[in-house]
Amino acid sequence: MILPVSTWPEAARKFASAYPPGRVLDERYAAAGEQMLAALTQWGVAYPGLIVEIERDEIPERGLKPIAAEPEQVTGAILHEATLSQIALLEPELVNFCRQTRERARALFGLVVCYVASADSSWRATTKLAVKTKEGEKTVTLTPSLWLSDLRSKPWIFEADRATKPDRHRRRAQSERLHGRPRLQRDQAAAMGHCIS
C-alpha cells in the first residue's frame, strides 16, 4: 500500500491517478496523525515513500540489459542479492494499471519526470556490481535504478496498434507522445525520454 496522497511531496500529488485507487490508503489515515502513519510503515502495511530501496534475490538478464552500460556484457548474466532504487508498486501494479489508458500512462510519466527524476539520483549514476554467468563471475557497470529498467523494458502504455509495432519503435513513439504534457520540465523530459526510449 501507499500512504495517503496528502502526505506525498507536492510535486507528486497531481499524478496520483497513476496509482490504482485500491493501493492508496484513505485520507482518514492521514487525519489520524503521524504516529498512525509511522506505525503503518513500521508494520509493513505501507511503503514509507514513493521512492524506495528494493532488495532482490536475483535480477536476470532481462532486467539488467536496460540499465547496463554495455548491454552485451550482461547476456546470460544474473545479479544476486541486489538493492536498487524503485518506485513503490511500479512492477507489476503501476505497469499493469497504467497500460490500460493513455491518461494513466501520462500520469506515470508525469510522476517520473516531475518528481522521481529530481528526488532520486540513481538514474544519473553508475556502479560496478558482480554478476554471475555460465563462464563465472564478472564485474559490470550498471545504473542502480530498478524503475528505469522497468520503464525501459516493460509495456506500460496502452497502444491500439501494439501488435503491429516493434517494441523499440513503439516505446519511442510512446515517449514522444507523452512529452506533450504542458507541465513537464523540458530538460528532465528530454533526459527521461532518452532513458525510456
KEKE-3310 file (N, C-alpha, C; in steps of 0.2 Angstrom, whole numbers, plus 5000, padded with zeros to 4 digits):
npx = (5004:5001:5005:4993:4988:4989:5000:5010:5025:5023:5025:5022:5009:4999:4999:4993:4984:4991:4992:4983:4967:4964:4976:4981:4981:4967:4962:4958:4968:4978:4973:4973:4985:5003:5009:5001:5003:5017:5017:5010:5019:5030:5025:5024:5013:5012:5022:5036:5037:5037:5048:5058:5070:5073:5076:5082:5082:5087:5092:5088:5095:5086:5081:5093:5099:5093:5099:5112:5128:5135:5126:5128:5137:5130:5123:5115:5118:5116:5111:5114:5106:5104:5102:5092:5086:5068:5052:5038:5028:5028:5031:5022:5011:5008:5013:5004:4992:4993:4995:4983:4976:4979:4979:4982:4995:5001:5000:5009:5021:5022:5024:5036:5045:5042:5043:5050:5063:5069:5070:5076:5092:5097:5096:5105:5117:5131:5136:5148:5145:5145:5141:5134:5138:5138:5151:5157:5160:5159:5163:5152:5146:5132:5117:5110:5096:5080:5068:5070:5075:5063:5054:5060:5059:5047:5030:5021:5011:4996:4992:4984:4988:4997:5001:5006:5017:5035:5044:5054:5052:5039:5040:5048:5039:5029:5035:5038:5025:5020:5028:5021:5014:5009:5015:5027:5044:5056:5070:5071:5062:5067:5079:5074:5065:5075:5080:5070:5067)
npy = (4994:5012:5027:5040:5052:5065:5066:5065:5071:5088:5090:5077:5074:5078:5068:5057:5049:5039:5028:5013:5016:5007:5004:5014:5022:5028:5045:5046:5040:5048:5059:5054:5056:5058:5047:5036:5035:5032:5020:5012:5011:5005:4993:4987:4988:4999:5007:5018:5029:5036:5033:5020:5008:4993:4976:4963:4946:4940:4947:4945:4943:4950:4961:4967:4972:4984:4993:4992:4998:4993:4983:4970:4964:4959:4948:4933:4934:4935:4945:4944:4946:4960:4978:4990:5006:5010:5014:5014:5000:5000:4989:4974:4982:4997:4997:4988:4994:5007:5004:5002:5014:5029:5041:5037:5032:5044:5051:5043:5045:5059:5058:5052:5061:5074:5072:5060:5060:5071:5069:5057:5052:5040:5036:5044:5039:5027:5011:4998:4981:4964:4951:4935:4923:4909:4907:4911:4923:4940:4958:4971:4987:4996:5005:5010:5008:5002:5006:5013:5002:4995:5004:5005:4992:4986:4985:4999:5008:5010:5004:5004:4999:4989:4976:4977:4985:4986:4983:4992:5003:5006:5010:5021:5030:5031:5037:5050:5055:5056:5067:5078:5083:5098:5103:5097:5097:5103:5100:5089:5080:5078:5071:5060:5055:5050:5040:5031:5027)
npz = (5000:4998:5006:5011:4999:5002:5010:5002:4993:4987:4973:4967:4970:4960:4951:4956:4950:4943:4951:4956:4964:4974:4980:4987:5003:5012:5016:5029:5037:5036:5043:5056:5061:5063:5071:5068:5054:5054:5061:5052:5042:5049:5052:5040:5032:5023:5011:5015:5007:4990:4983:4985:4992:4985:4989:4980:4977:4965:4949:4933:4916:4908:4916:4918:4906:4902:4910:4910:4906:4896:4887:4881:4889:4899:4895:4897:4911:4929:4942:4959:4975:4976:4980:4974:4968:4968:4961:4972:4971:4957:4948:4949:4949:4945:4932:4925:4928:4922:4909:4904:4900:4891:4898:4911:4909:4905:4918:4925:4918:4920:4934:4935:4928:4934:4947:4952:4945:4950:4963:4965:4962:4957:4944:4937:4939:4940:4945:4949:4949:4954:4943:4939:4927:4915:4912:4924:4937:4935:4934:4931:4924:4930:4930:4945:4946:4947:4943:4932:4924:4923:4916:4904:4899:4900:4894:4897:4893:4885:4869:4854:4842:4846:4843:4830:4830:4831:4847:4851:4843:4846:4860:4859:4851:4861:4871:4865:4862:4875:4880:4877:4888:4896:4909:4911:4915:4904:4902:4910:4905:4892:4895:4902:4893:4883:4891:4893:4880)
capx = (5000:5005:5002:4988:4990:4990:5007:5016:5028:5018:5027:5020:5002:4995:5000:4991:4980:4995:4991:4976:4964:4964:4983:4982:4977:4962:4964:4957:4974:4982:4970:4974:4991:5010:5010:4997:5007:5023:5015:5008:5025:5034:5022:5025:5007:5013:5029:5037:5038:5036:5054:5061:5076:5071:5081:5080:5087:5091:5089:5091:5097:5080:5081:5100:5101:5091:5102:5119:5132:5137:5121:5131:5141:5126:5120:5115:5120:5111:5114:5111:5106:5105:5097:5091:5080:5062:5046:5034:5022:5029:5030:5018:5004:5008:5014:4998:4987:4994:4995:4976:4973:4984:4979:4986:5002:5003:5001:5015:5026:5022:5026:5043:5048:5041:5045:5056:5069:5073:5070:5080:5098:5100:5096:5110:5123:5133:5140:5151:5142:5147:5136:5136:5137:5140:5158:5159:5158:5162:5160:5149:5144:5125:5114:5107:5089:5076:5062:5072:5074:5056:5051:5063:5059:5040:5025:5017:5007:4991:4993:4979:4992:5003:5003:5009:5024:5041:5044:5058:5049:5033:5042:5050:5033:5025:5039:5037:5018:5019:5032:5017:5011:5012:5019:5034:5050:5059:5076:5070:5058:5071:5083:5070:5063:5080:5081:5065:5066)
capy = (5000:5018:5032:5044:5057:5072:5065:5064:5078:5092:5089:5071:5073:5079:5062:5051:5044:5033:5023:5011:5018:5002:5003:5021:5022:5033:5051:5046:5038:5054:5063:5050:5058:5055:5041:5031:5034:5029:5013:5008:5009:5000:4986:4984:4989:5004:5010:5024:5034:5034:5030:5015:5004:4987:4971:4957:4940:4940:4950:4941:4947:4955:4967:4970:4975:4991:4998:4991:5002:4989:4978:4964:4962:4955:4942:4927:4936:4936:4949:4941:4950:4967:4983:4996:5011:5008:5017:5009:4997:5001:4982:4975:4986:5003:4995:4985:4999:5012:5002:5002:5020:5034:5046:5034:5032:5051:5052:5039:5048:5065:5057:5051:5067:5080:5071:5055:5062:5076:5066:5051:5052:5034:5035:5048:5037:5020:5007:4992:4976:4957:4946:4928:4920:4902:4907:4913:4929:4946:4964:4975:4994:4996:5011:5006:5011:4997:5009:5014:4996:4993:5008:5004:4986:4984:4989:5002:5012:5007:5005:5000:4995:4986:4970:4978:4989:4983:4985:4998:5009:5008:5013:5028:5033:5032:5043:5056:5057:5059:5073:5084:5086:5105:5105:5093:5101:5101:5096:5082:5077:5076:5066:5054:5052:5047:5034:5026:5025)
capz = (5000:4998:5011:5008:4994:5006:5013:4997:4991:4982:4966:4965:4971:4954:4947:4960:4946:4941:4956:4957:4970:4980:4983:4991:5009:5013:5019:5036:5040:5037:5048:5062:5063:5061:5074:5064:5048:5056:5063:5046:5038:5053:5052:5033:5029:5018:5010:5018:5002:4984:4981:4990:4991:4985:4989:4975:4977:4959:4943:4927:4910:4905:4920:4918:4900:4901:4915:4909:4902:4890:4887:4879:4895:4904:4891:4901:4917:4934:4948:4965:4981:4975:4982:4969:4969:4964:4963:4976:4967:4950:4945:4942:4949:4941:4925:4923:4929:4918:4902:4901:4897:4889:4904:4917:4907:4906:4925:4927:4915:4924:4941:4934:4926:4938:4954:4953:4942:4954:4970:4965:4958:4955:4936:4934:4942:4938:4950:4947:4953:4951:4941:4938:4920:4914:4912:4930:4940:4932:4936:4925:4926:4930:4933:4951:4946:4945:4940:4925:4920:4921:4911:4898:4896:4900:4891:4902:4889:4881:4862:4850:4837:4850:4839:4824:4830:4835:4854:4852:4839:4850:4866:4857:4850:4867:4874:4861:4864:4882:4881:4876:4894:4897:4915:4911:4914:4897:4902:4913:4900:4887:4898:4904:4886:4881:4895:4892:4873)
cpx = (5004:5001:4997:4991:4992:4997:5012:5019:5023:5019:5024:5012:4997:4995:4998:4987:4984:4994:4984:4973:4965:4971:4985:4978:4973:4965:4963:4963:4978:4980:4971:4981:4998:5011:5007:5001:5014:5022:5014:5014:5030:5031:5022:5018:5008:5020:5030:5037:5036:5042:5057:5067:5073:5076:5078:5085:5091:5088:5092:5093:5092:5080:5088:5101:5099:5095:5110:5122:5134:5132:5124:5135:5137:5121:5121:5117:5114:5115:5110:5112:5108:5100:5097:5085:5074:5057:5041:5029:5023:5028:5028:5012:5004:5008:5007:4992:4987:4994:4988:4973:4979:4984:4983:4993:5005:5005:5008:5021:5027:5026:5034:5047:5048:5043:5051:5062:5073:5074:5075:5086:5100:5101:5102:5117:5125:5137:5143:5148:5144:5141:5138:5134:5139:5147:5161:5157:5162:5159:5158:5147:5136:5123:5109:5099:5084:5070:5064:5072:5067:5053:5054:5061:5051:5035:5020:5012:5002:4992:4988:4982:4998:5005:5007:5016:5029:5041:5048:5055:5042:5035:5044:5044:5029:5028:5037:5030:5017:5023:5027:5013:5014:5016:5025:5039:5054:5065:5075:5067:5062:5076:5080:5067:5068:5081:5076:5063:5070)
cpy = (5006:5023:5037:5050:5063:5072:5065:5071:5081:5090:5082:5070:5074:5073:5056:5046:5039:5027:5020:5013:5013:5001:5009:5021:5028:5039:5051:5043:5044:5059:5060:5053:5055:5048:5035:5029:5030:5021:5009:5006:5004:4993:4983:4984:4994:5005:5016:5030:5032:5031:5026:5011:4997:4981:4965:4952:4939:4944:4947:4946:4952:4961:4970:4974:4982:4996:4996:4996:4999:4982:4971:4960:4958:4950:4936:4928:4936:4940:4946:4946:4957:4972:4989:5000:5009:5013:5012:5007:4998:4994:4977:4980:4992:5001:4992:4989:5004:5010:5002:5008:5025:5039:5043:5034:5039:5053:5049:5043:5055:5064:5056:5057:5073:5079:5066:5057:5067:5073:5060:5052:5046:5033:5039:5045:5030:5017:5001:4986:4969:4953:4939:4926:4913:4902:4909:4920:4935:4952:4968:4982:4994:5003:5008:5009:5005:5000:5011:5008:4994:4997:5007:4997:4983:4988:4993:5008:5009:5009:5001:4996:4991:4980:4971:4982:4985:4986:4992:5004:5011:5012:5020:5032:5035:5038:5049:5059:5060:5065:5079:5087:5093:5106:5101:5098:5099:5098:5089:5078:5074:5070:5060:5051:5048:5040:5029:5024:5019)
cpz = (5000:5003:5007:5004:4997:5009:5008:4996:4986:4975:4963:4966:4965:4950:4951:4956:4943:4945:4956:4964:4976:4983:4987:4997:5009:5017:5027:5040:5041:5043:5055:5065:5061:5064:5070:5057:5049:5058:5057:5042:5042:5053:5045:5030:5023:5017:5013:5014:4995:4980:4986:4987:4991:4985:4984:4976:4971:4954:4937:4921:4908:4909:4920:4912:4899:4905:4914:4904:4895:4890:4885:4884:4900:4901:4895:4908:4922:4940:4954:4971:4980:4978:4978:4971:4965:4966:4966:4971:4960:4946:4950:4943:4945:4933:4922:4923:4923:4910:4899:4898:4896:4895:4910:4915:4907:4913:4927:4925:4919:4931:4940:4933:4931:4945:4955:4951:4946:4961:4971:4960:4955:4947:4933:4936:4939:4944:4947:4952:4950:4949:4939:4931:4920:4914:4919:4932:4936:4934:4930:4928:4925:4933:4939:4952:4943:4941:4933:4921:4918:4916:4904:4895:4896:4897:4896:4899:4885:4873:4858:4845:4840:4846:4833:4824:4834:4842:4854:4849:4843:4856:4864:4855:4856:4871:4871:4862:4871:4884:4880:4882:4896:4903:4915:4911:4908:4898:4905:4908:4894:4889:4899:4897:4883:4884:4894:4885:4871)
residu = (MET:ILE:LEU:PRO:VAL:SER:THR:TRP:PRO:GLU:ALA:ALA:ARG:LYS:PHE:ALA:SER:ALA:TYR:PRO:PRO:GLY:ARG:VAL:LEU:ASP:GLU:ARG:TYR:ALA:ALA:ALA:GLY:GLU:GLN:MET:LEU:ALA:ALA:LEU:THR:GLN:TRP:GLY:VAL:ALA:TYR:PRO:GLY:LEU:ILE:VAL:GLU:ILE:GLU:ARG:ASP:GLU:ILE:PRO:GLU:ARG:GLY:LEU:LYS:PRO:ILE:ALA:ALA:GLU:PRO:GLU:GLN:VAL:THR:GLY:ALA:ILE:LEU:HIS:GLU:ALA:THR:LEU:SER:GLN:ILE:ALA:LEU:LEU:GLU:PRO:GLU:LEU:VAL:ASN:PHE:CYS:ARG:GLN:THR:ARG:GLU:ARG:ALA:ARG:ALA:LEU:PHE:GLY:LEU:VAL:VAL:CYS:TYR:VAL:ALA:SER:ALA:ASP:SER:SER:TRP:ARG:ALA:THR:THR:LYS:LEU:ALA:VAL:LYS:THR:LYS:GLU:GLY:GLU:LYS:THR:VAL:THR:LEU:THR:PRO:SER:LEU:TRP:LEU:SER:ASP:LEU:ARG:SER:LYS:PRO:TRP:ILE:PHE:GLU:ALA:ASP:ARG:ALA:THR:LYS:PRO:ASP:ARG:HIS:ARG:ARG:ARG:ALA:GLN:SER:GLU:ARG:LEU:HIS:GLY:ARG:PRO:ARG:LEU:GLN:ARG:ASP:GLN:ALA:ALA:ALA:MET:GLY:HIS:CYS:ILE:SER)
# end
